[in-house]
Amino acid sequence: MESPLVTILMSVKDGGPFFGMALRSIQEQTMENWELLLVDDGSTEGSLQRARDFAAAEPRVRLIENETNIGLAASLNRVVDLARAPFLARMDADDVSLPHRLEKQLQHFAADPDLGLLGSNIQRINRHGWNMPWRLRVSNVPLTHTEIHAQMLFRNPIFHPTVMVRRSALDQAGLKFQYDETFDTSQDYELWARLIQKVKFANVAEPLVLYRKHTGAITSKSTDRQYANGLRVQRYYSQYFLGDLAWTEQEMQMLRAFSRGRRENDRLGHDYYELCQTILRFERQCAEQGDRETAQSISDFVMRRVVYYCLFKLYRPRIIKLLLTLIRARRSEVVRSFRQRA
């Protein structure tokens, strides 16, 4: 049998009706030289039998059955060393990889020999497979290593099920594609925080994965734990990135809420005007130290978040004050951010 070019890592726990669509999307890839390491993590509703049937019919699939549910991080760690291909790709059991996903990502790796980890944009769909409302449908992902590096301070800028990794880049850096099993959520964010220090990252602007949002998804039912784990990563990354200028605990909570734009913003009641002034002061420090690319990445991110709040939370007087302040200081950047949102 021909050695695969890409090993796809997938873990499933009660995948339900979405599991079959995820498997079919792998079979329909235009780049056919792949293998799938499929872990059943203690399914109880029929997913295990579906996985067995799929593996029996598809020689490119190897099925690993956990005796009990051990979680996503441990399941992926269990099989990563079994991979035979020079590239690893992640895939979730409720998402859909578009047919050209693997092909497009390999083209990017071929064009940049230094590239170590590559994600992509996503298109959000609901449980029925329909597109989400327009403002939720497609994200603005940072594309370059510097942009991703800067945004890691505020949020996870890499969508986990879109990732492809060049294993030789990790080997050269003395790293492994290994998750921290103490994280029951945000395992990917923690892994990126370690890898990005020595490995070049990038994102593809084009959506290559249909990213399903539904009530059973891990990101919907464990929001509080994900928020707490995200803060753990930010705490670590802030120390690495900023050193003596690392954010305080209160600032990190404000940054986390500001970047996510979700319900904890209202719950925590942060003053985003003062927060943005703090972020922009840090941006000026980066510029004064000669790191203008990072400074610009931070500035662009803040502008996009402010535009988001102005478009969808304009009733907040402090947000209006912040917008007016930014318009006076950086008119062209604010206009560009509004145009990108339009």
Secondary structure, DSSP 4 states (H G I P E B T S, - for coil): -PPPSEEEEEEESS-HHHHHHHHHHHHT-S---EEEEEEE-S--SSHHHHHHHHHHH-TTEEEEE-SS---HHHHHHHHHTT--SSEEEE--TT-EE-TTHHHHHHHHHHH-TTEEEEEEEEEEE-TTSPBPPHHHHB-----SHHHHHHHTTTS--S-GGG-EEEHHHHHHTT------TT-SS-HHHHHHHHHTTTSEEEEEEEEEEEEE--TTSHHHH-HHHHHHHHHHHHHHHHHHHHGGGPPPHHHHHHHHHHHH-STHHHHHT--HHHHHHHHHHHHHHHHHTT-HHHHHHHHHHHHHHHHHHHHH-TT-HHHHHHHHHHHHH-HHHHHHHHHHH-
